[in-house]
Amino acid sequence: MTENTSNTRAGFAAIIGAPNAGKSTLVNRMVGAKVSIVTQKVQTTRFPVRGVALAGDTQIVLVDTPGIFSPRRRLDRAMVRSAWAGSEEAEVTVHLVDVQAELADRARNATPAEHRAVQDVQTIIEALKESGRKVILALNKIDGVKRDTLLAVAKDFFDTGVYTDVFMISAETGAGVDDLTAKLASMMPESPWLYPEDQTADLPARLLAAEITREKIYLRVHEELPYAASVETTAFEERADGSARIEQTIYVEREGQRAIVLGKGGQVLKWIGQASREELQDILDRKVHLFLHVKVKENWAEERGLFSDMGLDFDV
């Protein structure tokens, strides 16, 4: 904890929602720096990432939780439990809803993914009703939606009785985000700041590096590769010249997936490595030497060590 100063506030705000609601984008927008990976694939946030946002004399520690959805595998169950735990431990919780998916579902032209997202939203609402908890609603992706339509959707959600406030935002463009940030700041308790002023996240460098590379994998091969890849930073060495030497292993479940990640003549892996290295150099503000290896490990998602590294509960 940092040294106390007069009139400072600090606390935790959890962002929950269905997969792909835009939670990571919102956290990155509020913090003003990249602390959580953002891809077009859902369920890419596997463990809570704390981003630190500043609003005047207030420090808001944002907990970007995994998407809440109907779990199937052990990893899925651990992610959902982690999401609810992150919410329960925070001073305030924001339920982020993709209004575009909601409207598409009502018009009966939703994609299967959008329909699942709407079902996941209802699951969250029912869970909130059962717990008796009240949270803030943020309708996201409002771009291009008429105000009357947004107000009608907002009323329907507010009438469920689980929301104290409703905000209409675009995490992508920043519309409405300042108002939401101000609301969260007003709800933080009087406290010394929990992190130094220049710290934007409490994610260890090794985990951050792994997350950045995992994002690049999904950006490049999201059509061919299901959620069957994990990245482990096996070495992170500070060199005498100020640069960092990073070694990472990409684990996939089948040999065919390894071929996808490698690409013809290793071109896909080369692209992933270059994109990850460039972003890491920008974030770490130093030259990065990145070395990637791809290995097949069928049951990587069932290993206890993986869960502990991510801060997830293996015994779910």
C-alpha positions as a Markdown table, in Angstrom:
| # | Residue | x | y | z |
|---|---|---|---|---|
| 1 | Met | 0.0 | 0.0 | 0.0 |
| 2 | Thr | 1.3 | 3.5 | -0.8 |
| 3 | Glu | 1.8 | 6.3 | 1.7 |
| 4 | Asn | -1.4 | 8.0 | 2.7 |
| 5 | Thr | -2.3 | 11.5 | 1.5 |
| 6 | Ser | -5.2 | 13.7 | 2.5 |
| 7 | Asn | -8.6 | 13.2 | 0.8 |
| 8 | Thr | -7.6 | 10.2 | -1.3 |
| 9 | Arg | -9.9 | 7.4 | -2.2 |
| 10 | Ala | -9.2 | 3.9 | -3.5 |
| 11 | Gly | -11.1 | 0.7 | -4.0 |
| 12 | Phe | -12.1 | -2.1 | -6.3 |
| 13 | Ala | -14.6 | -2.1 | -9.2 |
| 14 | Ala | -15.4 | -5.4 | -10.9 |
| 15 | Ile | -16.5 | -5.6 | -14.5 |
| 16 | Ile | -18.7 | -8.7 | -15.2 |
| 17 | Gly | -20.6 | -9.7 | -18.3 |
| 18 | Ala | -21.1 | -12.3 | -20.9 |
| 19 | Pro | -18.1 | -13.3 | -23.1 |
| 20 | Asn | -17.3 | -10.6 | -25.7 |
| 21 | Ala | -19.4 | -7.9 | -24.0 |
| 22 | Gly | -16.3 | -5.6 | -24.2 |
| 23 | Lys | -15.0 | -5.9 | -20.7 |
| 24 | Ser | -11.3 | -5.9 | -21.6 |
| 25 | Thr | -11.8 | -3.0 | -24.0 |
| 26 | Leu | -13.6 | -1.0 | -21.3 |
| 27 | Val | -10.8 | -1.7 | -18.7 |
| 28 | Asn | -8.2 | -0.6 | -21.2 |
| 29 | Arg | -10.1 | 2.5 | -22.1 |
| 30 | Met | -10.6 | 3.5 | -18.4 |
| 31 | Val | -6.9 | 2.8 | -17.5 |
| 32 | Gly | -5.6 | 4.5 | -20.6 |
| 33 | Ala | -3.1 | 1.6 | -21.2 |
| 34 | Lys | -3.3 | -2.0 | -22.3 |
| 35 | Val | -3.7 | -4.3 | -19.3 |
| 36 | Ser | -6.0 | -6.9 | -20.8 |
| 37 | Ile | -6.0 | -8.7 | -24.1 |
| 38 | Val | -8.7 | -7.8 | -26.6 |
| 39 | Thr | -9.6 | -10.1 | -29.5 |
| 40 | Gln | -12.6 | -11.0 | -31.6 |
| 41 | Lys | -12.8 | -14.4 | -29.9 |
| 42 | Val | -15.0 | -14.7 | -26.8 |
| 43 | Gln | -13.7 | -16.0 | -23.5 |
| 44 | Thr | -10.1 | -14.8 | -24.0 |
| 45 | Thr | -9.8 | -13.3 | -20.5 |
| 46 | Arg | -9.0 | -16.3 | -18.3 |
| 47 | Phe | -8.2 | -14.7 | -15.0 |
| 48 | Pro | -9.0 | -11.4 | -13.3 |
| 49 | Val | -6.6 | -8.6 | -14.5 |
| 50 | Arg | -6.4 | -5.6 | -12.2 |
| 51 | Gly | -6.1 | -2.3 | -14.1 |
| 52 | Val | -5.5 | 0.9 | -12.2 |
| 53 | Ala | -7.5 | 3.9 | -13.3 |
| 54 | Leu | -7.1 | 7.4 | -11.8 |
| 55 | Ala | -9.9 | 10.0 | -11.4 |
| 56 | Gly | -8.6 | 13.0 | -9.6 |
| 57 | Asp | -7.7 | 12.0 | -6.1 |
| 58 | Thr | -9.3 | 8.6 | -6.5 |
| 59 | Gln | -7.7 | 5.3 | -7.6 |
| 60 | Ile | -10.1 | 2.7 | -9.1 |
| 61 | Val | -8.7 | -0.8 | -9.2 |
| 62 | Leu | -10.6 | -2.4 | -12.1 |
| 63 | Val | -11.0 | -6.2 | -12.0 |
| 64 | Asp | -11.6 | -7.4 | -15.5 |
| 65 | Thr | -13.2 | -10.8 | -14.9 |
| 66 | Pro | -13.6 | -13.8 | -17.3 |
| 67 | Gly | -16.9 | -13.8 | -19.2 |
| 68 | Ile | -19.7 | -15.5 | -17.3 |
| 69 | Phe | -21.2 | -18.3 | -19.4 |
| 70 | Ser | -22.4 | -21.9 | -19.2 |
| 71 | Pro | -19.3 | -23.8 | -18.3 |
| 72 | Arg | -18.3 | -27.2 | -19.8 |
| 73 | Arg | -14.7 | -28.0 | -19.0 |
| 74 | Arg | -12.8 | -27.6 | -15.7 |
| 75 | Leu | -11.1 | -24.5 | -17.0 |
| 76 | Asp | -14.5 | -23.0 | -17.9 |
| 77 | Arg | -15.9 | -23.7 | -14.4 |
| 78 | Ala | -12.8 | -22.1 | -12.8 |
| 79 | Met | -13.2 | -19.0 | -15.0 |
| 80 | Val | -16.8 | -18.5 | -14.1 |
| 81 | Arg | -16.1 | -19.0 | -10.3 |
| 82 | Ser | -13.3 | -16.5 | -10.6 |
| 83 | Ala | -15.6 | -14.0 | -12.3 |
| 84 | Trp | -18.2 | -14.2 | -9.4 |
| 85 | Ala | -15.4 | -14.1 | -6.8 |
| 86 | Gly | -14.0 | -10.9 | -8.3 |
| 87 | Ser | -17.4 | -9.3 | -8.2 |
| 88 | Glu | -18.1 | -10.3 | -4.6 |
| 89 | Glu | -14.8 | -8.9 | -3.3 |
| 90 | Ala | -15.2 | -5.5 | -5.0 |
| 91 | Glu | -16.8 | -2.3 | -3.6 |
| 92 | Val | -18.9 | -2.0 | -6.7 |
| 93 | Thr | -19.8 | -4.2 | -9.7 |
| 94 | Val | -20.5 | -3.1 | -13.3 |
| 95 | His | -22.6 | -5.5 | -15.5 |
| 96 | Leu | -21.5 | -4.8 | -19.1 |
| 97 | Val | -24.1 | -5.8 | -21.7 |
| 98 | Asp | -23.6 | -5.8 | -25.5 |
| 99 | Val | -26.6 | -3.9 | -26.6 |
| 100 | Gln | -26.0 | -4.8 | -30.3 |
| 101 | Ala | -26.4 | -8.5 | -29.4 |
| 102 | Glu | -29.5 | -7.8 | -27.4 |
| 103 | Leu | -31.2 | -5.9 | -30.2 |
| 104 | Ala | -30.2 | -8.5 | -32.8 |
| 105 | Asp | -31.8 | -11.2 | -30.6 |
| 106 | Arg | -35.0 | -9.2 | -30.2 |
| 107 | Ala | -35.2 | -8.8 | -34.0 |
| 108 | Arg | -34.6 | -12.5 | -34.4 |
| 109 | Asn | -31.6 | -12.1 | -36.6 |
| 110 | Ala | -28.9 | -12.7 | -34.0 |
| 111 | Thr | -25.9 | -14.9 | -34.8 |
| 112 | Pro | -25.5 | -18.0 | -32.6 |
| 113 | Ala | -22.8 | -16.2 | -30.6 |
| 114 | Glu | -25.1 | -13.2 | -30.1 |
| 115 | His | -27.9 | -15.5 | -29.0 |
| 116 | Arg | -25.7 | -17.3 | -26.5 |
| 117 | Ala | -24.5 | -13.9 | -25.2 |
| 118 | Val | -28.1 | -12.8 | -24.5 |
| 119 | Gln | -28.8 | -16.1 | -22.7 |
| 120 | Asp | -25.7 | -15.6 | -20.6 |
| 121 | Val | -26.9 | -12.1 | -19.7 |
| 122 | Gln | -30.2 | -13.6 | -18.4 |
| 123 | Thr | -28.1 | -16.2 | -16.4 |
| 124 | Ile | -26.3 | -13.3 | -14.8 |
| 125 | Ile | -29.5 | -11.4 | -14.0 |
| 126 | Glu | -31.0 | -14.5 | -12.4 |
| 127 | Ala | -27.9 | -15.0 | -10.3 |
| 128 | Leu | -28.0 | -11.4 | -9.1 |
| 129 | Lys | -31.7 | -11.8 | -8.2 |
| 130 | Glu | -30.9 | -14.9 | -6.1 |
| 131 | Ser | -28.1 | -13.2 | -4.3 |
| 132 | Gly | -30.0 | -10.0 | -3.7 |
| 133 | Arg | -27.1 | -7.9 | -4.9 |
| 134 | Lys | -27.5 | -4.6 | -6.9 |
| 135 | Val | -25.0 | -3.6 | -9.5 |
| 136 | Ile | -24.5 | -0.9 | -12.1 |
| 137 | Leu | -25.6 | -1.6 | -15.7 |
| 138 | Ala | -23.5 | -0.4 | -18.6 |
| 139 | Leu | -25.0 | -0.9 | -22.0 |
| 140 | Asn | -22.0 | -1.1 | -24.4 |
| 141 | Lys | -21.6 | -0.8 | -28.1 |
| 142 | Ile | -24.3 | 1.9 | -28.4 |
| 143 | Asp | -22.7 | 3.3 | -31.7 |
| 144 | Gly | -25.4 | 3.8 | -34.3 |
| 145 | Val | -28.3 | 2.9 | -32.0 |
| 146 | Lys | -31.2 | 5.4 | -31.8 |
| 147 | Arg | -31.6 | 7.0 | -28.4 |
| 148 | Asp | -35.3 | 5.9 | -28.1 |
| 149 | Thr | -34.2 | 2.3 | -28.7 |
| 150 | Leu | -31.5 | 2.5 | -26.1 |
| 151 | Leu | -33.9 | 4.0 | -23.5 |
| 152 | Ala | -36.4 | 1.1 | -24.2 |
| 153 | Val | -33.7 | -1.5 | -23.7 |
| 154 | Ala | -32.4 | 0.3 | -20.6 |
| 155 | Lys | -36.0 | 0.3 | -19.0 |
| 156 | Asp | -36.4 | -3.4 | -19.7 |
| 157 | Phe | -33.1 | -4.1 | -17.8 |
| 158 | Phe | -33.8 | -1.7 | -15.0 |
| 159 | Asp | -37.2 | -3.2 | -14.4 |
| 160 | Thr | -35.5 | -6.5 | -13.4 |
| 161 | Gly | -34.7 | -4.9 | -10.1 |
| 162 | Val | -31.0 | -5.7 | -10.0 |
| 163 | Tyr | -29.6 | -2.4 | -11.1 |
| 164 | Thr | -29.0 | 0.9 | -9.2 |
| 165 | Asp | -27.9 | 2.9 | -12.2 |
| 166 | Val | -27.8 | 2.6 | -16.0 |
| 167 | Phe | -25.0 | 4.0 | -18.2 |
| 168 | Met | -24.9 | 4.0 | -22.0 |
| 169 | Ile | -21.4 | 3.7 | -23.3 |
| 170 | Ser | -19.1 | 2.8 | -26.2 |
| 171 | Ala | -15.9 | 1.2 | -24.8 |
| 172 | Glu | -14.4 | 1.3 | -28.3 |
| 173 | Thr | -14.8 | 5.1 | -28.8 |
| 174 | Gly | -15.0 | 6.2 | -25.2 |
| 175 | Ala | -18.5 | 7.7 | -25.4 |
| 176 | Gly | -20.1 | 7.8 | -21.9 |
| 177 | Val | -17.0 | 6.2 | -20.3 |
| 178 | Asp | -16.0 | 9.4 | -18.4 |
| 179 | Asp | -19.5 | 9.5 | -16.7 |
| 180 | Leu | -19.2 | 5.9 | -15.7 |
| 181 | Thr | -15.7 | 6.5 | -14.3 |
| 182 | Ala | -16.9 | 9.4 | -12.3 |
| 183 | Lys | -19.7 | 7.3 | -10.8 |
| 184 | Leu | -17.2 | 4.6 | -9.8 |
| 185 | Ala | -14.8 | 7.1 | -8.3 |
| 186 | Ser | -17.6 | 8.5 | -6.1 |
| 187 | Met | -18.2 | 5.0 | -4.7 |
| 188 | Met | -14.7 | 4.3 | -3.6 |
| 189 | Pro | -14.0 | 4.6 | 0.1 |
| 190 | Glu | -11.5 | 7.0 | 1.7 |
| 191 | Ser | -8.2 | 5.2 | 1.6 |
| 192 | Pro | -4.5 | 5.6 | 0.7 |
| 193 | Trp | -3.9 | 4.7 | -2.9 |
| 194 | Leu | -3.3 | 0.9 | -3.3 |
| 195 | Tyr | -0.7 | 1.2 | -6.1 |
| 196 | Pro | 2.0 | 3.7 | -7.1 |
| 197 | Glu | 0.7 | 6.5 | -9.3 |
| 198 | Asp | 2.6 | 5.3 | -12.4 |
| 199 | Gln | 1.4 | 1.6 | -12.1 |
| 200 | Thr | -1.4 | 0.6 | -14.5 |
| 201 | Ala | -1.8 | -3.1 | -13.5 |
| 202 | Asp | -0.6 | -5.7 | -11.0 |
| 203 | Leu | -0.2 | -8.4 | -13.7 |
| 204 | Pro | 3.4 | -9.9 | -13.4 |
| 205 | Ala | 5.5 | -9.2 | -16.5 |
| 206 | Arg | 5.8 | -13.0 | -17.2 |
| 207 | Leu | 2.0 | -13.3 | -17.3 |
| 208 | Leu | 1.6 | -10.1 | -19.3 |
| 209 | Ala | 4.0 | -11.3 | -21.9 |
| 210 | Ala | 2.2 | -14.6 | -22.2 |
| 211 | Glu | -1.2 | -12.9 | -22.5 |
| 212 | Ile | 0.1 | -10.6 | -25.3 |
| 213 | Thr | 1.4 | -13.6 | -27.3 |
| 214 | Arg | -1.9 | -15.5 | -26.8 |
| 215 | Glu | -3.8 | -12.5 | -28.1 |
| 216 | Lys | -1.6 | -12.5 | -31.3 |
| 217 | Ile | -2.3 | -16.2 | -31.8 |
| 218 | Tyr | -6.1 | -15.6 | -31.7 |
| 219 | Leu | -5.8 | -12.5 | -33.9 |
| 220 | Arg | -4.0 | -14.5 | -36.6 |
| 221 | Val | -5.7 | -17.9 | -36.5 |
| 222 | His | -9.0 | -17.3 | -34.8 |
| 223 | Glu | -10.9 | -19.0 | -37.6 |
| 224 | Glu | -8.9 | -22.2 | -37.5 |
| 225 | Leu | -8.0 | -22.5 | -33.9 |
| 226 | Pro | -10.5 | -23.1 | -31.1 |
| 227 | Tyr | -9.8 | -22.4 | -27.5 |
| 228 | Ala | -7.0 | -24.9 | -27.5 |
| 229 | Ala | -3.9 | -22.9 | -27.0 |
| 230 | Ser | -2.0 | -21.7 | -23.9 |
| 231 | Val | 1.2 | -19.7 | -23.6 |
| 232 | Glu | 3.7 | -20.1 | -20.9 |
| 233 | Thr | 6.6 | -17.7 | -20.4 |
| 234 | Thr | 9.4 | -20.1 | -19.5 |
| 235 | Ala | 12.2 | -17.5 | -19.2 |
| 236 | Phe | 12.3 | -13.8 | -18.6 |
| 237 | Glu | 15.9 | -12.5 | -18.4 |
| 238 | Glu | 16.9 | -8.9 | -17.8 |
| 239 | Arg | 20.1 | -8.3 | -19.9 |
| 240 | Ala | 23.0 | -6.1 | -19.1 |
| 241 | Asp | 22.3 | -3.8 | -22.1 |
| 242 | Gly | 18.8 | -3.1 | -20.7 |
| 243 | Ser | 16.9 | -5.4 | -23.1 |
| 244 | Ala | 14.8 | -8.4 | -22.1 |
| 245 | Arg | 15.2 | -11.9 | -23.4 |
| 246 | Ile | 11.9 | -13.8 | -23.3 |
| 247 | Glu | 11.3 | -17.5 | -24.1 |
| 248 | Gln | 7.7 | -18.8 | -24.4 |
| 249 | Thr | 6.1 | -22.1 | -25.2 |
| 250 | Ile | 2.8 | -22.3 | -27.0 |
| 251 | Tyr | 0.9 | -25.4 | -26.0 |
| 252 | Val | -1.8 | -26.9 | -28.3 |
| 253 | Glu | -3.8 | -30.0 | -27.9 |
| 254 | Arg | -3.2 | -31.7 | -31.3 |
| 255 | Glu | -0.5 | -32.0 | -33.9 |
| 256 | Gly | -2.8 | -30.5 | -36.5 |
| 257 | Gln | -3.1 | -27.4 | -34.3 |
| 258 | Arg | 0.6 | -27.1 | -34.1 |
| 259 | Ala | 0.8 | -27.0 | -37.9 |
| 260 | Ile | -1.8 | -24.2 | -37.9 |
| 261 | Val | 0.2 | -22.1 | -35.4 |
| 262 | Leu | 3.5 | -22.7 | -37.3 |
| 263 | Gly | 2.0 | -22.0 | -40.7 |
| 264 | Lys | 3.7 | -22.8 | -44.0 |
| 265 | Gly | 7.4 | -22.4 | -43.7 |
| 266 | Gly | 6.9 | -21.1 | -40.1 |
| 267 | Gln | 5.3 | -17.9 | -41.5 |
| 268 | Val | 2.4 | -17.8 | -39.0 |
| 269 | Leu | 4.6 | -18.3 | -36.0 |
| 270 | Lys | 7.0 | -15.6 | -37.3 |
| 271 | Trp | 4.1 | -13.1 | -37.6 |
| 272 | Ile | 2.9 | -13.9 | -34.1 |
| 273 | Gly | 6.4 | -13.5 | -32.7 |
| 274 | Gln | 7.0 | -10.2 | -34.5 |
| 275 | Ala | 3.6 | -8.7 | -33.5 |
| 276 | Ser | 4.0 | -9.8 | -29.9 |
| 277 | Arg | 7.6 | -8.6 | -29.7 |
| 278 | Glu | 6.7 | -5.1 | -31.0 |
| 279 | Glu | 3.9 | -4.7 | -28.5 |
| 280 | Leu | 6.0 | -5.9 | -25.6 |
| 281 | Gln | 8.7 | -3.5 | -26.6 |
| 282 | Asp | 6.2 | -0.7 | -26.5 |
| 283 | Ile | 4.7 | -1.8 | -23.1 |
| 284 | Leu | 8.0 | -2.6 | -21.4 |
| 285 | Asp | 9.8 | 0.4 | -23.0 |
| 286 | Arg | 12.9 | -1.6 | -23.9 |
| 287 | Lys | 14.2 | -3.9 | -26.6 |
| 288 | Val | 12.8 | -7.4 | -26.4 |
| 289 | His | 14.3 | -10.6 | -27.8 |
| 290 | Leu | 11.4 | -13.1 | -28.1 |
| 291 | Phe | 11.8 | -16.8 | -28.8 |
| 292 | Leu | 8.7 | -18.9 | -29.4 |
| 293 | His | 8.3 | -22.7 | -29.3 |
| 294 | Val | 5.2 | -24.7 | -30.1 |
| 295 | Lys | 4.5 | -28.0 | -28.3 |
| 296 | Val | 1.6 | -30.5 | -28.3 |
| 297 | Lys | 0.3 | -31.3 | -24.9 |
| 298 | Glu | -3.2 | -32.9 | -25.1 |
| 299 | Asn | -4.2 | -32.2 | -21.5 |
| 300 | Trp | -2.7 | -28.8 | -20.8 |
| 301 | Ala | -6.1 | -27.5 | -19.7 |
| 302 | Glu | -6.3 | -30.1 | -16.9 |
| 303 | Glu | -2.9 | -29.3 | -15.2 |
| 304 | Arg | -3.1 | -27.9 | -11.7 |
| 305 | Gly | 0.0 | -25.7 | -12.2 |
| 306 | Leu | -1.7 | -23.9 | -15.0 |
| 307 | Phe | -4.7 | -23.0 | -12.8 |
| 308 | Ser | -2.5 | -21.7 | -9.9 |
| 309 | Asp | -0.4 | -19.6 | -12.4 |
| 310 | Met | -3.7 | -17.9 | -13.5 |
| 311 | Gly | -5.0 | -17.5 | -10.0 |
| 312 | Leu | -7.9 | -19.9 | -10.7 |
| 313 | Asp | -9.3 | -22.7 | -8.5 |
| 314 | Phe | -8.4 | -26.1 | -9.9 |
| 315 | Asp | -10.8 | -28.0 | -7.6 |
| 316 | Val | -14.1 | -26.7 | -9.0 |
